[in-house]
Each structure stands twice: as C-alpha cells, then as structure tokens.
Amino acid sequence: MQRRFFRAGEELSILGFPGLMLAGLDRSSAGRLVGEACEAGINYFDSAPVYGDGEAERMLGKVIAPYRAGVLLASKTLQRNAAGARKELEESLRSLRTERLDLYQFHALSEPEEVERLLAPGGAAESLVRAREEGKIRFIGCSAHTARAALLMLDRCPLDSIVFPINFVCYSRGDFGAAVLQRARELGVARLAVKAMALTRRGRRRDTYPNCWYQPVEDPVLADQALRFTLSEDVTSVLPPADAVLFRLAVELSSTFEHLDPAARRELLEKGRGLRPFMPLR
C-alpha cells in the first residue's frame, strides 16, 4: 500500500479504514477486518462517536489494541462549544481505549455559522487546542460537507488536515471540491478524501449497504476509475465506503494504484455528467 506525506514526518496509507464499517459487527468479524487492513498496509483509522451511536468506536477500541502503535487513530466531534467537545473527546478516548488520539476533528461542518461558533470564545476550538497542549491529541482537523464551510475553516483556523468529498460525479457536475483542495494545498493542509466511490443518490431502502446513505459504485471497473480519479487529485488518503465488500474491493484496487491519465480522466468525467450527484453541490 502506497503512503503519502501527512504532517510532521507522518505518512498515511493512500486508503484509510472507515470505522463506521464496524457498526453492527461482532468482535470476531471486526477483528478480522482490522487485521486484514493492517496486513494490507493501512495505517489510517477513522472513527466518530456518532457512528452506530458509539457502537463502532467501542468495537474499534476492542480490536485495535494489537496494532495501535503503528496506526494513526482519528476521531471527531459534532460539538461546537468547548465543554461539549471536551466531553465528547473524553468519551472517545475511553471507547477507543487509548490515552491519546493522533487526529481529532471538528465533524460535518456545513454552515459558516458553525465555523463562527466553534472559533468564538468558549467554542470547540478552545477545547481542542487545550487538549493538544495536554497531549490528549496530536493533530487538529475538520470534516466539511460544503465548500463554503470548508474554505472558511481553512482561512480562519490553523488545521493539520481537512476531510472533504472528492468524487468524479461532483467534479463533472460542478467542479465541487477543486477549490477546497487548491486552498488546502496552498496552506500546506493534508487532504483526506471521502465519497470517492459514491455514484448517485439512493432511495429510502438501504438493505444492501446499510452504512451508505448514497448509492455506491458496485462495478469493479468503474470503482477502479473512481478511486484512481480521487487519488490522482493530490489527496493524502481516501476513506472508502463503510461496507466490508466494498472496503475489500478498495483495498485490492488501491494496492495496484496508478494515476489516471488525462484521456481516462476526461472519459470518466463525461460519464459523471449523466449522473445525479449524491449530495447538493454548494
């Protein structure tokens, strides 16, 4: 598994482990997936207390111990005030059975008002900075669902990394994500991508992929193109869908990753123009 520079001498595998995938699994199945990931060379493990109402994080904490020293363990907070963020951090540390998180992130920013709240006096940013000074976290990042929130956060807060959807359909329908990547590169902020293998919106039924609120790419050829597209956009690492079958497909594809050539990129973007984006492009 190839690795790319993250921060301060840290390198991340180009594919990460989506902790949400462990929600609903027994300990044996969860341990097997984590073991497979580490054996494949994956060293970036993502989690959040909201995944499975805490179940995913607690399960990850039970099975990650044998590999903990060799991985970058990340979690997130939905809280926008200092007290709430600190409480959620402490809960994640207990669930993950660790004294320190490598990366802690402001989760799911969508509106500029959220950015203003967490950066204001008494906001969550105060809590994360204090936790870093105390050695409870190493790096500070954020995940965002809109370009306006992501760009504002990049300009207002010194971040180590940012998580953002980088997807061929979203690029083809609105160049969505390009400005965020460019600004992050200019600031030296690591780019962590999600939704590379998202195809389009889906209906209410989620029988096949219960942890995916979008319709994922199932065809292996298109999945390879979609994953290669995102990895070719100068991102640090990609989190695949939180589904064991699709995760294993992504591991197989990323282990032989080669950059998408310009002709193949144009062809893929042309395919994307005929698809409905899985999320609003704003």
C-alpha positions as CSV (number, residue, x, y, z in Angstrom):
1,M,0.0,0.0,0.0
2,Q,1.5,3.3,-1.1
3,R,1.8,6.0,1.6
4,R,1.8,9.8,1.3
5,F,3.1,12.7,3.5
6,F,0.6,13.8,6.2
7,R,2.2,16.0,8.8
8,A,5.4,16.2,10.9
9,G,7.1,13.2,9.5
10,E,3.9,11.1,9.4
11,E,2.8,9.2,6.3
12,L,-0.6,7.8,5.7
13,S,-1.6,4.8,3.6
14,I,-3.5,6.1,0.5
15,L,-6.5,4.1,1.7
16,G,-7.9,4.5,5.2
17,F,-10.1,2.3,7.4
18,P,-13.7,3.6,7.8
19,G,-14.6,2.9,11.4
20,L,-18.4,3.1,10.7
21,M,-17.9,-0.3,9.0
22,L,-17.7,-1.9,12.4
23,A,-21.2,-0.9,13.5
24,G,-23.3,-4.0,13.8
25,L,-20.4,-6.5,13.6
26,D,-19.4,-9.0,16.2
27,R,-16.0,-8.8,17.7
28,S,-14.6,-11.7,15.6
29,S,-15.7,-10.1,12.3
30,A,-14.5,-6.7,13.4
31,G,-11.1,-8.0,14.4
32,R,-10.7,-9.9,11.1
33,L,-11.4,-6.7,9.1
34,V,-8.9,-4.6,11.2
35,G,-6.3,-7.4,10.9
36,E,-6.8,-7.5,7.1
37,A,-6.4,-3.8,6.9
38,C,-3.2,-3.7,8.9
39,E,-1.8,-6.6,6.9
40,A,-2.6,-4.7,3.7
41,G,-0.5,-1.7,5.0
42,I,-3.4,0.6,6.0
43,N,-2.3,2.8,8.9
44,Y,-5.1,5.5,9.0
45,F,-8.2,4.5,11.0
46,D,-11.1,6.9,11.1
47,S,-13.9,6.9,13.7
48,A,-16.5,9.1,15.4
49,P,-18.8,8.7,18.4
50,V,-21.9,9.3,16.2
51,Y,-21.2,6.1,14.1
52,G,-23.6,3.5,15.3
53,D,-24.4,5.6,18.3
54,G,-21.0,4.9,19.7
55,E,-21.0,1.2,18.8
56,A,-18.4,1.5,16.0
57,E,-15.9,3.3,18.2
58,R,-16.3,0.9,21.1
59,M,-15.8,-2.1,18.8
60,L,-12.7,-0.4,17.2
61,G,-11.3,0.1,20.7
62,K,-11.7,-3.6,21.5
63,V,-9.8,-4.8,18.4
64,I,-7.3,-2.1,17.5
65,A,-5.0,-2.7,20.6
66,P,-2.5,-5.1,18.9
67,Y,-1.9,-2.6,16.1
68,R,-2.3,0.7,18.0
69,A,1.4,1.7,18.0
70,G,1.6,1.6,14.2
71,V,-1.6,3.4,13.2
72,L,-2.9,7.0,13.1
73,L,-6.1,6.9,15.0
74,A,-8.6,9.6,14.3
75,S,-12.0,10.7,15.7
76,K,-14.3,13.7,15.5
77,T,-16.7,15.9,17.5
78,L,-20.1,17.3,16.5
79,Q,-20.0,19.7,19.4
80,R,-19.4,23.4,18.7
81,N,-18.8,24.5,22.2
82,A,-15.7,23.9,24.4
83,A,-17.4,21.9,27.1
84,G,-19.3,19.6,24.7
85,A,-16.2,19.0,22.6
86,R,-14.1,18.1,25.7
87,K,-16.8,15.7,26.9
88,E,-17.0,14.0,23.6
89,L,-13.2,13.7,23.4
90,E,-13.0,12.0,26.7
91,E,-15.8,9.6,25.7
92,S,-13.9,8.7,22.5
93,L,-10.7,8.2,24.4
94,R,-12.5,5.7,26.7
95,S,-14.3,4.0,23.8
96,L,-11.1,3.6,21.8
97,R,-9.1,2.5,24.9
98,T,-6.3,5.0,24.2
99,E,-4.7,7.9,26.2
100,R,-4.2,10.0,23.0
101,L,-5.8,10.4,19.7
102,D,-3.5,11.2,16.8
103,L,-6.1,13.3,14.9
104,Y,-9.2,15.0,16.4
105,Q,-11.5,16.8,14.1
106,F,-14.5,19.2,14.0
107,H,-17.1,17.0,12.3
108,A,-19.5,17.7,9.5
109,L,-19.3,21.4,9.1
110,S,-21.9,22.7,6.7
111,E,-22.7,26.3,7.5
112,P,-20.5,29.3,8.1
113,E,-22.3,30.0,11.3
114,E,-21.0,26.7,12.7
115,V,-17.4,27.8,12.0
116,E,-18.0,31.1,13.7
117,R,-19.5,29.3,16.8
118,L,-16.6,26.9,17.3
119,L,-14.0,29.7,16.8
120,A,-15.7,32.1,19.1
121,P,-14.7,32.5,22.8
122,G,-16.0,29.3,24.6
123,G,-16.1,27.5,21.3
124,A,-14.9,23.9,20.5
125,A,-11.6,25.2,19.1
126,E,-10.5,26.3,22.6
127,S,-11.1,22.8,23.8
128,L,-9.1,21.1,21.0
129,V,-6.1,23.5,21.4
130,R,-6.1,22.8,25.1
131,A,-6.3,19.0,24.6
132,R,-3.3,19.2,22.2
133,E,-1.3,21.1,24.8
134,E,-2.2,18.4,27.3
135,G,-1.0,15.7,25.0
136,K,-4.5,14.1,24.5
137,I,-4.4,14.8,20.8
138,R,-1.6,15.3,18.3
139,F,-3.2,16.9,15.2
140,I,-6.3,19.0,14.7
141,G,-8.5,18.8,11.6
142,C,-12.1,19.1,10.3
143,S,-14.5,17.5,8.0
144,A,-16.9,19.6,5.9
145,H,-19.9,18.9,3.7
146,T,-20.0,22.3,1.9
147,A,-17.3,24.2,0.1
148,R,-18.2,27.5,1.8
149,A,-17.7,26.0,5.3
150,A,-14.5,24.2,4.3
151,L,-12.9,27.3,2.8
152,L,-13.9,29.5,5.7
153,M,-12.4,27.0,8.1
154,L,-9.2,26.7,6.1
155,D,-8.8,30.5,6.2
156,R,-9.8,31.0,9.8
157,C,-8.3,28.1,11.7
158,P,-4.8,26.6,11.5
159,L,-5.6,23.0,10.6
160,D,-3.4,20.0,10.1
161,S,-5.9,18.3,7.8
162,I,-9.3,18.5,6.2
163,V,-11.8,15.8,5.1
164,F,-13.9,16.6,2.1
165,P,-15.9,14.7,-0.6
166,I,-13.8,14.3,-3.7
167,N,-15.9,12.5,-6.3
168,F,-15.9,12.3,-10.1
169,V,-19.6,12.9,-10.4
170,C,-19.4,16.0,-8.2
171,Y,-16.4,17.3,-10.2
172,S,-18.2,16.7,-13.5
173,R,-21.4,18.4,-12.4
174,G,-20.0,21.4,-10.7
175,D,-16.2,21.2,-10.1
176,F,-17.2,20.6,-6.5
177,G,-14.2,20.1,-4.3
178,A,-11.5,21.5,-6.5
179,A,-11.3,24.9,-4.8
180,V,-11.1,23.2,-1.3
181,L,-8.2,21.1,-2.5
182,Q,-6.4,24.0,-4.0
183,R,-6.7,26.2,-0.9
184,A,-5.6,23.3,1.4
185,R,-2.5,22.7,-0.8
186,E,-1.7,26.4,-0.6
187,L,-1.8,26.3,3.2
188,G,0.0,23.0,3.5
189,V,-3.0,21.2,5.0
190,A,-3.3,17.5,4.4
191,R,-6.3,16.5,2.2
192,L,-8.3,13.5,3.3
193,A,-11.0,12.4,0.8
194,V,-14.3,10.7,1.3
195,K,-17.0,9.5,-1.1
196,A,-14.6,8.6,-3.9
197,M,-16.8,5.5,-4.7
198,A,-20.2,7.3,-4.4
199,L,-22.3,7.1,-7.5
200,T,-25.6,8.9,-7.1
201,R,-28.4,9.4,-4.6
202,R,-30.4,6.4,-3.4
203,G,-33.9,5.8,-2.2
204,R,-35.1,5.1,1.3
205,R,-34.1,1.4,1.2
206,R,-30.7,0.5,2.5
207,D,-30.8,-3.2,2.7
208,T,-27.7,-3.9,0.7
209,Y,-25.4,-1.1,2.1
210,P,-26.9,-0.1,5.4
211,N,-24.0,2.2,6.3
212,C,-24.1,4.1,3.0
213,W,-26.6,6.8,2.6
214,Y,-25.7,7.1,-1.1
215,Q,-25.6,4.6,-3.9
216,P,-22.0,3.4,-4.1
217,V,-20.2,2.2,-7.2
218,E,-20.5,-1.6,-7.4
219,D,-19.0,-2.3,-10.8
220,P,-15.2,-3.1,-10.2
221,V,-14.1,-1.3,-13.4
222,L,-15.9,1.9,-12.6
223,A,-14.9,1.6,-8.9
224,D,-11.2,1.4,-10.0
225,Q,-11.7,4.5,-12.2
226,A,-13.5,6.4,-9.5
227,L,-10.9,5.6,-6.8
228,R,-8.0,6.4,-9.2
229,F,-9.6,9.7,-10.0
230,T,-9.7,10.8,-6.4
231,L,-6.3,9.5,-5.6
232,S,-5.0,11.4,-8.7
233,E,-6.3,14.7,-7.4
234,D,-3.3,15.1,-5.0
235,V,-5.1,13.9,-1.9
236,T,-3.3,12.3,1.0
237,S,-5.7,9.4,1.7
238,V,-9.2,8.2,0.8
239,L,-11.8,6.6,3.1
240,P,-13.8,4.0,1.1
241,P,-17.4,3.1,1.8
242,A,-18.2,1.6,5.2
243,D,-19.1,-1.8,3.8
244,A,-16.9,-4.9,4.1
245,V,-17.4,-6.0,0.5
246,L,-16.7,-2.5,-1.0
247,F,-13.8,-2.0,1.5
248,R,-12.1,-5.2,0.4
249,L,-12.6,-4.1,-3.2
250,A,-11.0,-0.8,-2.5
251,V,-8.0,-2.5,-0.8
252,E,-7.5,-4.6,-3.8
253,L,-7.7,-1.7,-6.2
254,S,-5.6,0.7,-4.2
255,S,-2.8,-1.9,-3.8
256,T,-2.1,-1.5,-7.5
257,F,-2.8,2.2,-7.8
258,E,-1.6,4.2,-10.8
259,H,-2.5,7.7,-11.6
260,L,-5.4,8.2,-14.0
261,D,-4.1,9.5,-17.3
262,P,-5.7,12.7,-18.9
263,A,-7.7,10.8,-21.5
264,A,-9.2,8.4,-19.0
265,R,-10.0,11.3,-16.7
266,R,-11.9,13.1,-19.4
267,E,-13.8,10.0,-20.2
268,L,-14.8,9.4,-16.6
269,L,-15.9,13.0,-16.1
270,E,-18.1,12.6,-19.2
271,K,-19.8,9.6,-17.6
272,G,-20.4,11.7,-14.5
273,R,-22.3,14.4,-16.3
274,G,-25.1,12.0,-16.9
275,L,-25.5,11.1,-13.2
276,R,-27.3,12.9,-10.4
277,P,-24.8,13.9,-7.6
278,F,-25.3,12.1,-4.4
279,M,-25.3,15.5,-2.4
280,P,-26.0,19.1,-3.0
281,L,-23.1,20.9,-4.7
282,R,-22.7,24.1,-2.6
